[in-house]
Amino acid sequence: MKRLRKHVLALLITAMFFISIMASLALLMPVAQASPDEIVIITPHAVTIQKVADADFKAWYKAKTGRDIAIIWDSKDTTTALALIREAGGNPAKVKWDVWWGGGLDAFKIAKGAGLLAPFRLPGDLEWEDINKNVPASFAGLPLKDTTDYTWWGSALSGFGIMYNKKYLAASKLPTPNDWTDLTNPIYKGHIISCPPSKSGSNHMIVEIILQYYGWEKGWALLTKVGANTAEYTEKSAQVPPYIGKGERGIAPVIDFYGYGQAMVNPDVVFLYPPADSAVKSTVINPDSVAILKGKGDANPAAIEFMKFTLGKAGQKMLFNKDILRSPVRPDVYLEAPSGYFNPFVTELKLASYNDTLGTLRWDIINDLFDIMLIAKKDDLVRAWEAYTAAEDYIAKQKKAGIDTLVPPPLSLPESDAKLAEAHKALTSSPITTAEAEAISPTYKDKREEYKAKWLAFATTKYSDAVKLSSDAKVVCTQEVSKIRETYLEKIRSEAIKALEEKVKTLEANTKTLSAQVTALQVVATNNLYYGLSGGVIIGLILGLLITYAYLRKKLA
């Protein structure tokens, strides 16, 4: 019995020894993660950018926390993303995303104004302090971060311009575009591709830049003509660059990294900040932003980590990747940029001024105006544009031709120009002024459908009017040229008659003079006759007397 107890005791001691060893080993070994952390990101960025960011953030997160993280990407264009975020309203039961990454300044300011963004502000946190120190407050007059509540932060800098395919333009015998205004030339009709501002934050920015730089009326005139020249609109802005790269279309207004990305792999592709031939630009460079969403992201620590990654050196240097090619928002990371990489902080470019408050205010209005006038009524627009350009060409040819040999070119046709100007005004007009756009913006959401219906009717009428006025301009031109011809012919006839009359008068005067001279000669001749006769008589008398005297003398002798 005692022996049995000794064996049992030995077994217990052995078991306890092994248990203690296993427990010690367990403490030394990392605890297996039951499930990875998770973050949901809504973004307009292309899948190529998402793939790079997915791999880099996961590696960075793992190295920092020792934990894995799953990233769920929800690809939405900026306008759709903003609409969905507004619809969720910051309600935890409706907000599906932790972070909103990518999109222009205006969209993020709208979201902030609606109270939909959570602050990323961690005073005393070394990583945050480094980020706040190295992300400038502004660039070229535009804010790069929310310095009041720290809700949105610029994560990259984006410029806007024109990309084109040199080989396509050469094959189509088209000139190289230099500025936004060049795209209004009718020769580019059918060669331009774009994305509507309602489906792309970057294209919305391009539209707003044009409206601010040229002014409301001239801006809409430019956009209308470019819209008439545009062959098609894509559903996403990321779908545009491949068309240019493959040479399926020739020209596109785009965000800079789309153009540079294609140019990196295709020597036929060129991107320019307009105008290409000047350091003074008709475009801007603004922040492409990132923010934590209220209602979900503010309760997820991983959202904070994504902000730190994106705005920290690791995430900023990631932008140099050949599949991204963005401009970092931190000046300090350009020291590690590839040779020749564009650094907007040291560029000598003079950028256009931009009112981000105004851009934020009329975001929805401009999207709707563009969609109605340039897309919904695209067929009517094209017909009106063709009628207008036909009238413009007709009048230009008449001016260049002159009128036979009567009137040398260029011919002045003020009545035709006036009628063509009426057609142009009808074609390019907007249903509201810039002041009206600002005035209706606070209540626009409530009356949106009412306004859209009015604008659709306006667009229908204006394009119909433009067609008629363009046709009228050609008729007026024909009549004006005919009138000028008749005027000049009448002038020639009048001058010929006047010249003939002068000749007749001269002839009559000459005839009178000649008549007077003849009369004078007749008088002289008559007088001479009288004088001759008188002289003859006298001489006869004298001779008679002499003969008589001689006879008598002879007789008397």
Protein Blocks (a to p, Z undefined) as FASTA:
>chain_A
ZZmmmmmmmmmmmmmmmmmmmmmmmmmpccddfbacddddddfbdfklmmmmmmmmmmmm
mmmnopacddddddddfklmmmmmmmnnopaklmmbfbdgeddfklmmmmmmnopaccdd
dehiaklmmmmmmmcfbeehiafbdfknomaccfbdcdddddddfklmmmnopacdfbfk
lmmpmklgopaccddfklofklmmmmmmmmmmnopklmmmmmmmmmmmpmbdcfbfklmm
mmmmnopafbdcddfklmmmmmmmomkbccddddfkbcbdcbdcddddddddehilmmmm
klmmmmmmmmmmklmmmmmpmklopacfbfklmmmgcehiacfklccbdcddddfklmmm
mmmmmmmmmmmmmmmmmmmmmmmmmmmmmmmmmmmmmmmnonajlbccddddfklmmmmm
mmmmmmmpcfbdfklmmmmmmmmmmmmmmmmmmmmmmmmmmmmmmmmmmmmmmmmmmmmm
mmmmmmmmmmmmmmmmmmmmmmmmmmmmmmmmmmmmmmmmmmmmmmmmmmmmmmmmmmmm
mmmmmmmmmmmmmmmZZ
